[in-house]
Amino acid sequence: MSVLSLTAWTLFLCFVTSCEAAEKSISELIKEAAKALEKDWKSESDVIIHLLDQVNKLDKSLAACQIRQKDFEKQLLGFTDSQKTVKKDIADLDSKLNECCDKLSKDPHHGQHIFIDWDDKGQLWLNGQEIKELRHSAELFILDAILLPTDTKVIALKGTNNEGDAGILVSTLDGFILTNTSWKCSNKEEKGWTGTDFNDSKWPKAHVVTSAKIKPVVGIREDASWIWTENYKPGKGDKDVFCRLKLK
């Protein structure tokens, strides 16, 4: 085989790349050229011209393949970045979940709902912050359900009675919070009485209302009691009362 033929074969081998399709095409062309050379040594120059033409076409195909490969690599990098973001979000959520579970494990009673009923109407504060999302605070036997934050230390309730029986009724599903004599109730609204730093040591215990007219309420535990101040007289006692409970 002539030097020109060897040069042609060397040129072919230089165009071999990582693209599988191009490699197969080059391999097939080499076989085709070998068969042509075996049949007719005189057509060597024609074969080389043909091969160079095919190499040129393959070169363009390889270039296109490399462009597609770079595009794919960019997409892969984008996917990797997105994957990192997702992993970070999952890690953040996992951390928050662990923090929440840790708090609940220390005090499983916090982070649940308290159910409240007033006769006639009322207001609610948690740690001194008034909760204004009360939809039924003036509707007897229709409850307000409020999520109790895990950091709640004090629950403060104001009750107002316009006529007839009076009372405040509260419970959680597990009975951790129940209105009973563990609450403190006063008929005086003192400064800061809803806050965590207020000293209620001189406040009297809540008075349990036993009026037959105040029936059990659906949604409130039966071991919860209606409470008011000691000066309870239907329609004649304290009109406004202020009750609070410190959570342990």
PyMOL commands that set and color helices and strands:
alter all, ss='L'
color gray80, all
select helices_A, chain A and resi 3-14+20-39+41-106
alter helices_A, ss='H'
color red, helices_A
select strands_A, chain A and resi 113-119+121-126+129-130+144-147+154-160+167-172+184-186+207-208+227-228+240-246
alter strands_A, ss='S'
color yellow, strands_A
deselect
rebuild
show_as cartoon
